[in-house]
Amino acid sequence: MKIAMIGTGYVGLVSGVCFSDFGHEVVCVDKDPRKIEMLERGEVPIYEPGLDALMAKNVAAGRLSFTLDLNAAIEGAEAVFIAVGTPTRRGDGHADLTYVMAAAEEIAHAASGYLVVVTKSTVPVGTNRQIKQAIRKANPELDFDVASNPEFLREGAAIEDFMKPDRVVVGVQNDRAAQVMAEIYRPLYLRDFPIVTTDLESAEMIKYAANAFLATKITFINEIASLCERVGADIKQVSKGMGLDGRIGNKFLHAGPGYGGSCFPKDTKALARIGQDNAVPMQITETVIKVNEETKRRMVDKLLDLCGGSFNGKTIGILGVTFKPNTDDMRDAPSLTIVPALVGGGAKVRVTDPQGRHEGEALLPGVTWVEDAYRAAQKADLLVILTEWNEFRALDLKKLARKMETPLLADFRNIYDPRDAKRAGFIGYEGIGRTGFLNSAE
């Protein structure tokens, strides 16, 4: 089957590459000439483990290509996926559908034979019906259907998620569209991965409800962590005890400096707005958004306490600035709240991150980028772990402490035991939901 993928951002590129690996002929379209040139040279414009090799394999097999020409991409295609950005619209929290609707109109003018227009972008409930109306208005004679096919890809594990999904959600209006979607996902059907086929509105809602629930779990455990610090409990033990309950599960119960990334911040805001527009306030989701922002700011207060009430004149090393490991994505990362507060407070900030520098240089002005954790620690007054990259999980704590002017550690991912930090020579430790040295047995 021939598939056209409009948009070569994170979702579009990963989906296009993986569909081609299923055996489909996939043409990825983008309006940015620089992106297309990069892709044609075999360069991947995003960081996603394994994507470059999988892309090269399918380009070499002749199943995957890239173009600026939408008309050529759509010619002969049985399905066209819309995978363009839906950023939060300034001022009202709505998802901005400008790019989605523009793509729909372009499809209407370029298409001739029957095809299914599939929305991969995350869009508010009712958007696929709007897409259908827009295409029908632009080309009344076109034979087409629309489908909703939300993505559930975790950055850093996107290929695995696409090839071995928990489920695939497909929203359609008739059997004809359902059959096309079934053919597209046939390799997953054959391996018995769950395919949830439903109506358009339910498919759209599943995406928002799932992300809001996961964001709620993260925010809940962060609130519990704050309480643990006051009462002397250890959040790692509390999370373990909770997670062993099969009704709760252990995923997304890791306390940290707040959630970020391309999905949770945007989708929780959009869901809250959808609720307001329909007179059904999403009170839990609205609270999650508020508490998550407070969590990020609370991290600044914790660092201020470690620094004796002032950042001025301090040298602070930051380990990790991306919102999570195995990605270069910094959208709504906690570092974008924490690092500027340090710089604004007069600190000299050194930053290291395996993939974050490309985006981070523009987003974090006033910092010095260094190669590794040990250089970040050199003559530093405080070392802060913000992202749990693997290379930060087995650091030589004694070596770090020796390099520092004042060996203080803020471990905002709870990677290290406070007692180990103390034995290594650190004179102060601050984690999330832990008591640091206060009740240490040593």
WOJOQUI-V473143 format. One record per backbone hydrogen bond with DSSP energy under -0.5 kcal/mol. CO is the residue of the C=O (numbers start at 1). NH is the residue of the N-H. If there is no record, write none. Layout:
# WOJOQUI-V473143
CO_NH, CO_NH
This chain:
# WOJOQUI-V473143
1_25, 2_78, 2_79, 3_27, 4_6, 4_81, 5_7, 5_29, 6_83, 9_13, 10_14, 11_15, 12_16, 13_17, 14_18, 15_19, 16_20, 17_21, 18_22, 19_22, 19_24, 20_23, 24_26, 25_3, 26_28, 26_65, 27_5, 28_67, 29_7, 31_33, 32_36, 33_37, 34_38, 35_39, 36_40, 37_41, 38_43, 39_42, 43_45, 46_48, 47_328, 48_51, 50_54, 51_55, 52_56, 53_57, 54_58, 55_59, 56_60, 57_61, 58_63, 58_64, 59_62, 63_26, 65_28, 67_30, 68_70, 69_73, 70_74, 71_75, 74_77, 78_116, 79_4, 80_118, 81_6, 81_83, 82_120, 82_121, 83_9, 87_96, 89_92, 89_93, 94_89, 95_97, 97_101, 98_102, 99_103, 100_104, 101_105, 102_106, 103_107, 104_108, 105_109, 106_110, 107_111, 112_143, 115_117, 115_145, 116_80, 116_118, 117_119, 117_147, 118_82, 118_120, 119_149, 120_151, 121_123, 124_127, 126_130, 127_131, 128_132, 129_133, 130_134, 131_135, 132_136, 133_137, 134_138, 135_139, 139_142, 142_144, 143_115, 145_117, 147_119, 148_171, 153_155, 154_157, 157_161, 158_162, 159_163, 160_164, 162_165, 168_170, 168_196, 170_172, 170_198, 171_148, 174_178, 175_179, 176_180, 177_181, 178_182, 179_183, 180_184, 181_185, 183_186, 185_188, 185_189, 186_190, 187_191, 188_193, 189_192, 194_168, 194_196, 195_197, 196_170, 196_198, 198_172, 199_203, 200_204, 201_205, 202_206, 203_207, 204_208, 205_209, 206_210, 207_211, 208_212, 209_213, 210_214, 211_215, 212_216, 213_217, 214_218, 215_219, 216_220, 217_221, 218_222, 219_223, 220_224, 221_225, 222_226, 223_227, 224_228, 225_229, 226_230, 227_231, 228_232, 228_233, 233_235, 234_237, 234_238, 235_239, 236_240, 237_241, 238_242, 239_243, 240_244, 242_245, 244_246, 245_248, 245_249, 250_253, 253_255, 263_267, 264_268, 265_269, 266_270, 267_271, 268_272, 269_273, 270_274, 271_275, 272_276, 273_277, 274_278, 275_280, 276_279, 281_283, 282_286, 283_287, 284_288, 285_289, 286_290, 287_291, 288_292, 289_293, 290_294, 291_295, 292_296, 293_297, 294_298, 295_299, 296_300, 297_301, 298_302, 299_303, 300_304, 301_305, 302_306, 303_307, 304_309, 305_308, 307_310, 311_314, 314_316, 314_348, 315_381, 315_382, 316_350, 317_319, 317_384, 318_320, 318_352, 319_386, 319_387, 329_323, 330_333, 331_261, 333_336, 334_337, 334_338, 335_339, 335_340, 337_341, 338_342, 339_343, 340_344, 341_345, 342_347, 343_346, 346_313, 347_349, 348_316, 349_368, 350_318, 351_370, 352_320, 353_357, 356_360, 357_361, 359_362, 359_363, 360_364, 364_367, 368_351, 372_376, 373_377, 374_378, 377_380, 380_405, 380_406, 382_317, 383_410, 384_319, 384_386, 385_412, 387_389, 389_392, 390_393, 395_397, 396_400, 397_401, 398_402, 399_403, 400_404, 401_404, 403_379, 406_408, 407_427, 407_428, 408_383, 409_411, 409_430, 410_385, 410_412, 411_414, 417_420, 417_421, 418_422, 419_423, 420_424, 421_425, 421_426, 422_425, 428_409, 430_411, 431_433, 433_235, 435_438, 437_440
